[in-house]
Structures are given as C-alpha cells and as structure tokens.
Amino acid sequence: MAEKRLYDAAATGNVKSLLDLLQEDPLILYRASFTCSNKSPLHVATILQHTAFVQEIVKRNPLLAEELESQKSSPLHIASGKGFVEIVKALLSAAPDMCLVRDCHGRNPLHLAAINGQFEVLNELIQKRPLAAREKADREQTVLHLCLKHNQLQVMKIIMRVINDYEFVNGKDDDGDSILHLAVRDKQLETIQYLMGSTVIDVNAKNANGYTALDILELTPRDLRDTNYLAIKHSLQPNACNSMNPQTQPIKWLSKKRDAIMVVAVLIATTAFQAGVTPPGGVWQDNATDNSHKAGEAVMAHIHPKAYKSFIRANTIAFVSSLSTILLLISGLPFRRRLFMWSLMVIMWLTVTSTAVTYALSIVVVTPRKEWTSLSQVIEIGVIVWCSVMAILLVGNTVRFIHRWLKNRDINVWRPRRFSDLVEVHNRNVNQEAV
C-alpha cells in the first residue's frame, strides 16, 4: 500500500506526500530499489518532469539514480533524451558514472542527448564525463555517426570543438564507414563542407568494401548527378588530392607513431647516459702511485685515448639528439608542419647513427687483439648493411624529389593506385549506363 502511494506521489510530483511517506517509513525508498519490477519512482518522476520530486528523491536515496528499467534505461537516459536540464544536473550529482551506462540499444545518455539535439544537456554531460563522448553505440557507431544519421550537424560541431583528434573523427562503424562516407552517401552537402574545412577528417579512408568517400560519390547514377553532386565533388576532390600527396604521408605516419618514437628516444637517451658514466672497460678503482690516473677516471681514456675521444663525441651526439627528440615530441608543435616533421626525422637519423658508432667503438675497445681479425669481418658486414640501408633511403628520397619536381611541372610519370580505383569505378558506371 505504501509503495502504491509512493508511485502515486511520483506520478503527481507531490513532494509533500513523499515527505509524509518518509516520516511513516524512512526505508521506503530503499525498498523501492529492490521491489520495483520495471520503472522506479525516480523513473516515473523523471518521465513526467517533476524536477523538485526528483531532487528530493536523489537527496534521500542516490542509489535510485542507478536503477535501470526493462530497456536498461536509467533516469539519466530519459532526462537526457528529453532535455530536462535541471533533472540531469540532479541525477549527475548523485551518480555521475551513469553517463557511461548503455541502454539495450547500446546508447549512453550523451548519445540520446546528441540524437535529440539537446545542447544544454550535452554540455552538462561532457563537462561531467568527457569520456562518454568517445563511447560507441551498437554496430560500433560513434556519437558522430548518430549525429549524422539524425541530422544533428550543430550537435556534431559542438562535440568536435571539444574532441577533434584524428582517431575520434575518423572512427568507423561495423561496415567500415566513417562519418564522411555516410555524409556523402546521404548527400549532406553542409556536413561535408564542414568536415572538409574544420576537421582532421581522412578523405581517403576506405570502408569495408574498399571505397573512399569519392568512390561512393562516383557510384551515383549519371541521371541523378545534379548541382548537389557537383558541389560535393568540388569539396572532396581538392582534399583528396592533398591527402593522396606523398608529401603528407610521412606526416600522418609520424603522427600515429608518436608514442613509439618517444619510447625509442627515451631508451636511447638512457643507454647513452649509462655509457657516458660507465664507459667500456670501466673506471679506475684507485689512484696510481705515479699519478698516471686517478680513481673514477675512464680506463679507456688512458689505454685508447683516440678511440675514447671518438666514443665520447658519438655518445654525446646520441644523448643530446635523443633528448632533443623528446623535447620536440612534448613541445606540442604541430606535426602537420613539414619543417618540424623533417627536423625530427633528421634528428632521429643522427641519433641512430651516433648510437651505432658508439657501439662499434665500444666493441673495438673491449675485444682482445687476437680476435680483431674476426671482428673486422663482422664490422665489414655491418658497414655494408648500414651503407645499403642508407643507399636505399637516398635513392627513395631522390626518386620522390624527382617525382615532385616533375609533378610541379604537370608531368605525370605514373598514376597512383587510388586514381586507378576511381577510374575503375567511373568505367563501371559508364558500362552500367550503357547496358
């Protein structure tokens, strides 16, 4: 009987009746957490937007904010989808982690707010739990996919002002479609223009069928190619050319490998530091009676002075260049600046080369003279391999430079595979139309 009165109070939003029930039975709200078969009193009050009633309940029993109904929706799901800002604030204060809970359709409260264009609620949810924006719904759809499917461009813009990194913007669903694929397929010109101009969207990303966004556009039947088709093609083509430009590929590769490069640089810096304080052969443990050496001085400096000087130079270069790499990576400088990218590559090449020289000098010093014959063979092989690698890099960069020089003069020696794919798609359309 008391529980029926509680539900009646929730349906009418009668806070006085709730307080009277609590005086009669202080545990009634806690029992409701276990006895409700579907919607809790908090669900009911939230659906009917009884803000004061909701605030009173979550103050008395915050656990009710975590209850899920038969569709696995929490009160926060309902309030977020309907745009009840004050109720959302009250529920977030009681159970902020409910931002991450998914309903039976795999959607969290932020997804529902985005789908329904609830800007204020979206702002509250992102501030409380930014990670909720990165959670995926069913079929691996991101919140950006949901915004696009429900024509919520303004919501998409708000989210991408907060999160605009490469992995998030270019996330793919189960079909391998990014938001650009979907926008082109639905001919959403305004969305495409926004993505091309204000984001890090990858125009050449391929879906599960191997199609880029431009490929999908080219599949449009000729009789449906109106002004909207031409405008979309005009937006995509210049960006596609830029993305296909070989000059940008190392930049994208470097952006993705940033963490790995950082680990390598730290490892080389650690190794160089250790080699500097503990050189090959170690250090003297005592002072010589003839003052020829003192404790702590490098043995190598006295026995192999020339090799020691070369060792110190190479090791110092490796140490300083690896530290420079670390500083560049944590400086926040944009990887898209070609000068920064090439500077980092040159420094890393110098670091690796110096480390190799340091290793070679160390091996020569610590190897007994009777083994120098076999050692010389190993060194010869190492030098040949190293020179071969350098030659390959030199030839590759030379070919790329020549190709770039010819391309600047509108001389195309070869056609990239991506352009061949587009030609095949175009020819397929022509053949279909002829049939």
Secondary structure as a PSIPRED ss2 file (coil, helix, strand):
# PSIPRED VFORMAT (PSIPRED V4.0)

   1 M C   1.000  0.000  0.000
   2 A H   0.000  1.000  0.000
   3 E H   0.000  1.000  0.000
   4 K H   0.000  1.000  0.000
   5 R H   0.000  1.000  0.000
   6 L H   0.000  1.000  0.000
   7 Y H   0.000  1.000  0.000
   8 D H   0.000  1.000  0.000
   9 A H   0.000  1.000  0.000
  10 A H   0.000  1.000  0.000
  11 A H   0.000  1.000  0.000
  12 T H   0.000  1.000  0.000
  13 G C   1.000  0.000  0.000
  14 N C   1.000  0.000  0.000
  15 V H   0.000  1.000  0.000
  16 K H   0.000  1.000  0.000
  17 S H   0.000  1.000  0.000
  18 L H   0.000  1.000  0.000
  19 L H   0.000  1.000  0.000
  20 D H   0.000  1.000  0.000
  21 L H   0.000  1.000  0.000
  22 L H   0.000  1.000  0.000
  23 Q H   0.000  1.000  0.000
  24 E H   0.000  1.000  0.000
  25 D C   1.000  0.000  0.000
  26 P C   1.000  0.000  0.000
  27 L C   1.000  0.000  0.000
  28 I H   0.000  1.000  0.000
  29 L H   0.000  1.000  0.000
  30 Y H   0.000  1.000  0.000
  31 R H   0.000  1.000  0.000
  32 A H   0.000  1.000  0.000
  33 S H   0.000  1.000  0.000
  34 F H   0.000  1.000  0.000
  35 T H   0.000  1.000  0.000
  36 C C   1.000  0.000  0.000
  37 S C   1.000  0.000  0.000
  38 N C   1.000  0.000  0.000
  39 K C   1.000  0.000  0.000
  40 S C   1.000  0.000  0.000
  41 P H   0.000  1.000  0.000
  42 L H   0.000  1.000  0.000
  43 H H   0.000  1.000  0.000
  44 V H   0.000  1.000  0.000
  45 A H   0.000  1.000  0.000
  46 T H   0.000  1.000  0.000
  47 I H   0.000  1.000  0.000
  48 L C   1.000  0.000  0.000
  49 Q C   1.000  0.000  0.000
  50 H C   1.000  0.000  0.000
  51 T H   0.000  1.000  0.000
  52 A H   0.000  1.000  0.000
  53 F H   0.000  1.000  0.000
  54 V H   0.000  1.000  0.000
  55 Q H   0.000  1.000  0.000
  56 E H   0.000  1.000  0.000
  57 I H   0.000  1.000  0.000
  58 V H   0.000  1.000  0.000
  59 K H   0.000  1.000  0.000
  60 R H   0.000  1.000  0.000
  61 N C   1.000  0.000  0.000
  62 P H   0.000  1.000  0.000
  63 L H   0.000  1.000  0.000
  64 L H   0.000  1.000  0.000
  65 A H   0.000  1.000  0.000
  66 E H   0.000  1.000  0.000
  67 E C   1.000  0.000  0.000
  68 L C   1.000  0.000  0.000
  69 E C   1.000  0.000  0.000
  70 S C   1.000  0.000  0.000
  71 Q C   1.000  0.000  0.000
  72 K C   1.000  0.000  0.000
  73 S C   1.000  0.000  0.000
  74 S C   1.000  0.000  0.000
  75 P H   0.000  1.000  0.000
  76 L H   0.000  1.000  0.000
  77 H H   0.000  1.000  0.000
  78 I H   0.000  1.000  0.000
  79 A H   0.000  1.000  0.000
  80 S H   0.000  1.000  0.000
  81 G H   0.000  1.000  0.000
  82 K H   0.000  1.000  0.000
  83 G C   1.000  0.000  0.000
  84 F C   1.000  0.000  0.000
  85 V H   0.000  1.000  0.000
  86 E H   0.000  1.000  0.000
  87 I H   0.000  1.000  0.000
  88 V H   0.000  1.000  0.000
  89 K H   0.000  1.000  0.000
  90 A H   0.000  1.000  0.000
  91 L H   0.000  1.000  0.000
  92 L H   0.000  1.000  0.000
  93 S H   0.000  1.000  0.000
  94 A H   0.000  1.000  0.000
  95 A C   1.000  0.000  0.000
  96 P H   0.000  1.000  0.000
  97 D H   0.000  1.000  0.000
  98 M H   0.000  1.000  0.000
  99 C H   0.000  1.000  0.000
 100 L H   0.000  1.000  0.000
 101 V C   1.000  0.000  0.000
 102 R C   1.000  0.000  0.000
 103 D C   1.000  0.000  0.000
 104 C C   1.000  0.000  0.000
 105 H C   1.000  0.000  0.000
 106 G C   1.000  0.000  0.000
 107 R C   1.000  0.000  0.000
 108 N C   1.000  0.000  0.000
 109 P H   0.000  1.000  0.000
 110 L H   0.000  1.000  0.000
 111 H H   0.000  1.000  0.000
 112 L H   0.000  1.000  0.000
 113 A H   0.000  1.000  0.000
 114 A H   0.000  1.000  0.000
 115 I H   0.000  1.000  0.000
 116 N C   1.000  0.000  0.000
 117 G C   1.000  0.000  0.000
 118 Q C   1.000  0.000  0.000
 119 F H   0.000  1.000  0.000
 120 E H   0.000  1.000  0.000
 121 V H   0.000  1.000  0.000
 122 L H   0.000  1.000  0.000
 123 N H   0.000  1.000  0.000
 124 E H   0.000  1.000  0.000
 125 L H   0.000  1.000  0.000
 126 I H   0.000  1.000  0.000
 127 Q H   0.000  1.000  0.000
 128 K H   0.000  1.000  0.000
 129 R C   1.000  0.000  0.000
 130 P H   0.000  1.000  0.000
 131 L H   0.000  1.000  0.000
 132 A H   0.000  1.000  0.000
 133 A H   0.000  1.000  0.000
 134 R H   0.000  1.000  0.000
 135 E C   1.000  0.000  0.000
 136 K C   1.000  0.000  0.000
 137 A C   1.000  0.000  0.000
 138 D H   0.000  1.000  0.000
 139 R H   0.000  1.000  0.000
 140 E H   0.000  1.000  0.000
 141 Q C   1.000  0.000  0.000
 142 T C   1.000  0.000  0.000
 143 V H   0.000  1.000  0.000
 144 L H   0.000  1.000  0.000
 145 H H   0.000  1.000  0.000
 146 L H   0.000  1.000  0.000
 147 C H   0.000  1.000  0.000
 148 L H   0.000  1.000  0.000
 149 K H   0.000  1.000  0.000
 150 H C   1.000  0.000  0.000
 151 N C   1.000  0.000  0.000
 152 Q C   1.000  0.000  0.000
 153 L H   0.000  1.000  0.000
 154 Q H   0.000  1.000  0.000
 155 V H   0.000  1.000  0.000
 156 M H   0.000  1.000  0.000
 157 K H   0.000  1.000  0.000
 158 I H   0.000  1.000  0.000
 159 I H   0.000  1.000  0.000
 160 M H   0.000  1.000  0.000
 161 R H   0.000  1.000  0.000
 162 V H   0.000  1.000  0.000
 163 I C   1.000  0.000  0.000
 164 N C   1.000  0.000  0.000
 165 D C   1.000  0.000  0.000
 166 Y H   0.000  1.000  0.000
 167 E H   0.000  1.000  0.000
 168 F H   0.000  1.000  0.000
 169 V H   0.000  1.000  0.000
 170 N C   1.000  0.000  0.000
 171 G C   1.000  0.000  0.000
 172 K C   1.000  0.000  0.000
 173 D C   1.000  0.000  0.000
 174 D C   1.000  0.000  0.000
 175 D C   1.000  0.000  0.000
 176 G C   1.000  0.000  0.000
 177 D C   1.000  0.000  0.000
 178 S C   1.000  0.000  0.000
 179 I H   0.000  1.000  0.000
 180 L H   0.000  1.000  0.000
 181 H H   0.000  1.000  0.000
 182 L H   0.000  1.000  0.000
 183 A H   0.000  1.000  0.000
 184 V H   0.000  1.000  0.000
 185 R H   0.000  1.000  0.000
 186 D C   1.000  0.000  0.000
 187 K C   1.000  0.000  0.000
 188 Q C   1.000  0.000  0.000
 189 L H   0.000  1.000  0.000
 190 E H   0.000  1.000  0.000
 191 T H   0.000  1.000  0.000
 192 I H   0.000  1.000  0.000
 193 Q H   0.000  1.000  0.000
 194 Y H   0.000  1.000  0.000
 195 L H   0.000  1.000  0.000
 196 M H   0.000  1.000  0.000
 197 G H   0.000  1.000  0.000
 198 S H   0.000  1.000  0.000
 199 T C   1.000  0.000  0.000
 200 V C   1.000  0.000  0.000
 201 I C   1.000  0.000  0.000
 202 D C   1.000  0.000  0.000
 203 V C   1.000  0.000  0.000
 204 N C   1.000  0.000  0.000
 205 A C   1.000  0.000  0.000
 206 K C   1.000  0.000  0.000
 207 N C   1.000  0.000  0.000
 208 A C   1.000  0.000  0.000
 209 N C   1.000  0.000  0.000
 210 G C   1.000  0.000  0.000
 211 Y C   1.000  0.000  0.000
 212 T C   1.000  0.000  0.000
 213 A H   0.000  1.000  0.000
 214 L H   0.000  1.000  0.000
 215 D H   0.000  1.000  0.000
 216 I H   0.000  1.000  0.000
 217 L H   0.000  1.000  0.000
 218 E H   0.000  1.000  0.000
 219 L C   1.000  0.000  0.000
 220 T C   1.000  0.000  0.000
 221 P C   1.000  0.000  0.000
 222 R H   0.000  1.000  0.000
 223 D H   0.000  1.000  0.000
 224 L H   0.000  1.000  0.000
 225 R C   1.000  0.000  0.000
 226 D C   1.000  0.000  0.000
 227 T H   0.000  1.000  0.000
 228 N H   0.000  1.000  0.000
 229 Y H   0.000  1.000  0.000
 230 L H   0.000  1.000  0.000
 231 A H   0.000  1.000  0.000
 232 I H   0.000  1.000  0.000
 233 K H   0.000  1.000  0.000
 234 H H   0.000  1.000  0.000
 235 S H   0.000  1.000  0.000
 236 L H   0.000  1.000  0.000
 237 Q H   0.000  1.000  0.000
 238 P H   0.000  1.000  0.000
 239 N H   0.000  1.000  0.000
 240 A H   0.000  1.000  0.000
 241 C H   0.000  1.000  0.000
 242 N H   0.000  1.000  0.000
 243 S H   0.000  1.000  0.000
 244 M H   0.000  1.000  0.000
 245 N C   1.000  0.000  0.000
 246 P C   1.000  0.000  0.000
 247 Q C   1.000  0.000  0.000
 248 T C   1.000  0.000  0.000
 249 Q H   0.000  1.000  0.000
 250 P H   0.000  1.000  0.000
 251 I H   0.000  1.000  0.000
 252 K H   0.000  1.000  0.000
 253 W H   0.000  1.000  0.000
 254 L H   0.000  1.000  0.000
 255 S H   0.000  1.000  0.000
 256 K H   0.000  1.000  0.000
 257 K C   1.000  0.000  0.000
 258 R H   0.000  1.000  0.000
 259 D H   0.000  1.000  0.000
 260 A H   0.000  1.000  0.000
 261 I H   0.000  1.000  0.000
 262 M H   0.000  1.000  0.000
 263 V H   0.000  1.000  0.000
 264 V H   0.000  1.000  0.000
 265 A H   0.000  1.000  0.000
 266 V H   0.000  1.000  0.000
 267 L H   0.000  1.000  0.000
 268 I H   0.000  1.000  0.000
 269 A H   0.000  1.000  0.000
 270 T H   0.000  1.000  0.000
 271 T H   0.000  1.000  0.000
 272 A H   0.000  1.000  0.000
 273 F H   0.000  1.000  0.000
 274 Q H   0.000  1.000  0.000
 275 A H   0.000  1.000  0.000
 276 G H   0.000  1.000  0.000
 277 V H   0.000  1.000  0.000
 278 T C   1.000  0.000  0.000
 279 P C   1.000  0.000  0.000
 280 P C   1.000  0.000  0.000
 281 G C   1.000  0.000  0.000
 282 G C   1.000  0.000  0.000
 283 V E   0.000  0.000  1.000
 284 W C   1.000  0.000  0.000
 285 Q C   1.000  0.000  0.000
 286 D C   1.000  0.000  0.000
 287 N C   1.000  0.000  0.000
 288 A C   1.000  0.000  0.000
 289 T C   1.000  0.000  0.000
 290 D C   1.000  0.000  0.000
 291 N C   1.000  0.000  0.000
 292 S C   1.000  0.000  0.000
 293 H C   1.000  0.000  0.000
 294 K C   1.000  0.000  0.000
 295 A C   1.000  0.000  0.000
 296 G C   1.000  0.000  0.000
 297 E C   1.000  0.000  0.000
 298 A E   0.000  0.000  1.000
 299 V H   0.000  1.000  0.000
 300 M H   0.000  1.000  0.000
 301 A H   0.000  1.000  0.000
 302 H H   0.000  1.000  0.000
 303 I H   0.000  1.000  0.000
 304 H C   1.000  0.000  0.000
 305 P H   0.000  1.000  0.000
 306 K H   0.000  1.000  0.000
 307 A H   0.000  1.000  0.000
 308 Y H   0.000  1.000  0.000
 309 K H   0.000  1.000  0.000
 310 S H   0.000  1.000  0.000
 311 F H   0.000  1.000  0.000
 312 I H   0.000  1.000  0.000
 313 R H   0.000  1.000  0.000
 314 A H   0.000  1.000  0.000
 315 N H   0.000  1.000  0.000
 316 T H   0.000  1.000  0.000
 317 I H   0.000  1.000  0.000
 318 A H   0.000  1.000  0.000
 319 F H   0.000  1.000  0.000
 320 V H   0.000  1.000  0.000
 321 S H   0.000  1.000  0.000
 322 S H   0.000  1.000  0.000
 323 L H   0.000  1.000  0.000
 324 S H   0.000  1.000  0.000
 325 T H   0.000  1.000  0.000
 326 I H   0.000  1.000  0.000
 327 L H   0.000  1.000  0.000
 328 L H   0.000  1.000  0.000
 329 L H   0.000  1.000  0.000
 330 I H   0.000  1.000  0.000
 331 S C   1.000  0.000  0.000
 332 G C   1.000  0.000  0.000
 333 L C   1.000  0.000  0.000
 334 P C   1.000  0.000  0.000
 335 F C   1.000  0.000  0.000
 336 R C   1.000  0.000  0.000
 337 R C   1.000  0.000  0.000
 338 R H   0.000  1.000  0.000
 339 L H   0.000  1.000  0.000
 340 F H   0.000  1.000  0.000
 341 M H   0.000  1.000  0.000
 342 W H   0.000  1.000  0.000
 343 S H   0.000  1.000  0.000
 344 L H   0.000  1.000  0.000
 345 M H   0.000  1.000  0.000
 346 V H   0.000  1.000  0.000
 347 I H   0.000  1.000  0.000
 348 M H   0.000  1.000  0.000
 349 W H   0.000  1.000  0.000
 350 L H   0.000  1.000  0.000
 351 T H   0.000  1.000  0.000
 352 V H   0.000  1.000  0.000
 353 T H   0.000  1.000  0.000
 354 S H   0.000  1.000  0.000
 355 T H   0.000  1.000  0.000
 356 A H   0.000  1.000  0.000
 357 V H   0.000  1.000  0.000
 358 T H   0.000  1.000  0.000
 359 Y H   0.000  1.000  0.000
 360 A H   0.000  1.000  0.000
 361 L H   0.000  1.000  0.000
 362 S H   0.000  1.000  0.000
 363 I H   0.000  1.000  0.000
 364 V H   0.000  1.000  0.000
 365 V H   0.000  1.000  0.000
 366 V H   0.000  1.000  0.000
 367 T C   1.000  0.000  0.000
 368 P C   1.000  0.000  0.000
 369 R H   0.000  1.000  0.000
 370 K H   0.000  1.000  0.000
 371 E H   0.000  1.000  0.000
 372 W H   0.000  1.000  0.000
 373 T H   0.000  1.000  0.000
 374 S H   0.000  1.000  0.000
 375 L H   0.000  1.000  0.000
 376 S H   0.000  1.000  0.000
 377 Q H   0.000  1.000  0.000
 378 V H   0.000  1.000  0.000
 379 I H   0.000  1.000  0.000
 380 E H   0.000  1.000  0.000
 381 I H   0.000  1.000  0.000
 382 G H   0.000  1.000  0.000
 383 V H   0.000  1.000  0.000
 384 I H   0.000  1.000  0.000
 385 V H   0.000  1.000  0.000
 386 W H   0.000  1.000  0.000
 387 C H   0.000  1.000  0.000
 388 S H   0.000  1.000  0.000
 389 V H   0.000  1.000  0.000
 390 M H   0.000  1.000  0.000
 391 A H   0.000  1.000  0.000
 392 I H   0.000  1.000  0.000
 393 L H   0.000  1.000  0.000
 394 L H   0.000  1.000  0.000
 395 V H   0.000  1.000  0.000
 396 G H   0.000  1.000  0.000
 397 N H   0.000  1.000  0.000
 398 T H   0.000  1.000  0.000
 399 V H   0.000  1.000  0.000
 400 R H   0.000  1.000  0.000
 401 F H   0.000  1.000  0.000
 402 I H   0.000  1.000  0.000
 403 H H   0.000  1.000  0.000
 404 R H   0.000  1.000  0.000
 405 W H   0.000  1.000  0.000
 406 L H   0.000  1.000  0.000
 407 K H   0.000  1.000  0.000
 408 N H   0.000  1.000  0.000
 409 R C   1.000  0.000  0.000
 410 D C   1.000  0.000  0.000
 411 I C   1.000  0.000  0.000
 412 N C   1.000  0.000  0.000
 413 V C   1.000  0.000  0.000
 414 W C   1.000  0.000  0.000
 415 R C   1.000  0.000  0.000
 416 P C   1.000  0.000  0.000
 417 R H   0.000  1.000  0.000
 418 R H   0.000  1.000  0.000
 419 F H   0.000  1.000  0.000
 420 S H   0.000  1.000  0.000
 421 D H   0.000  1.000  0.000
 422 L H   0.000  1.000  0.000
 423 V H   0.000  1.000  0.000
 424 E H   0.000  1.000  0.000
 425 V H   0.000  1.000  0.000
 426 H H   0.000  1.000  0.000
 427 N H   0.000  1.000  0.000
 428 R H   0.000  1.000  0.000
 429 N H   0.000  1.000  0.000
 430 V H   0.000  1.000  0.000
 431 N H   0.000  1.000  0.000
 432 Q H   0.000  1.000  0.000
 433 E H   0.000  1.000  0.000
 434 A H   0.000  1.000  0.000
 435 V C   1.000  0.000  0.000
